[in-house]
Each structure stands twice: as structure tokens, then as C-alpha cells.
Amino acid sequence: MRILQKIARLPVIAILFAVCLFFVLYLFPHFDVKSISYKLEILDIRSSYSFADVSDLFKALGADGIKLYKEILIVDTFYPMVYTSLFILCMVYLGSAEKLFVATKWLNVNNPQ
């Protein structure tokens, strides 16, 4: 917990927030498969899909689309790590900041006052 408290500073949180905004505002729209065809939906946003759905999607994408889809998967791998780190550091910062302690007292699970 002490390591997280040392890391949870406003500059670190601001950098992670900026990286999250970069993902949301630039990378996700840039790697959208709908830019290839308006009828395509990536597998991530579907509630379920079958082998036939995957096969149809990859046939519709073609070789260039599959290459783009691989790049999307790389971006999708790092975004949860960045977002989770931001969320955890915000929780630690808000839970340990003296000025905000009264407003965020319910966040402090280690201190049963």
C-alpha cells in the first residue's frame, strides 16, 4: 500500500488520464473496422458470436482488414491496464489526501472508524 501511495500523485494521475483520453479520442476511432465497411461490427462489442460470425467477419475484412484487426487487439490489450491503473491510483489518492479525506471517508476500507 505504501508503494501505491508514493505513486499516486497528481502528475502520474494526469499522465494516465491523458493516455486514456488518447486511447478514447484517437486510437479507438482510428482503428475502427467500420472505416473499412459500415456493415461490419467487431467481435468485442457483440454479446455473443459463433464461428460462422467470425468467419464471415474475416472474409469481409480481407487481408488488410485482418492486419488492422490484429492492431486493434494490441490496442485493446493495453487500454484495460492503463484504465485500471488510473482508477486504482485515483482511489488511493482520494483515500489518502488529507483535504479530501472527509468527502471520501467511505473509500477508506483500511481504517474502520
C-alpha positions, 0 to 999 in steps of 0.5 A: 500500500505504501508503494501505491501511495508514493505513486499516486500523485497528481502528475502520474494521475494526469499522465494516465488520464491523458493516455486514456483520453488518447486511447478514447479520442484517437486510437479507438476511432482510428482503428475502427473496422467500420472505416473499412465497411459500415456493415461490419461490427467487431467481435468485442462489442457483440454479446455473443458470436459463433464461428460462422460470425467470425468467419464471415467477419474475416472474409469481409475484412480481407487481408488488410482488414485482418492486419488492422484487426490484429492492431486493434487487439494490441490496442485493446490489450493495453487500454484495460491496464492503463484504465485500471491503473488510473482508477486504482491510483485515483482511489488511493489518492482520494483515500489518502489526501488529507483535504479530501479525506472527509468527502471520501471517508467511505473509500477508506476500507483500511481504517474502520472508524 
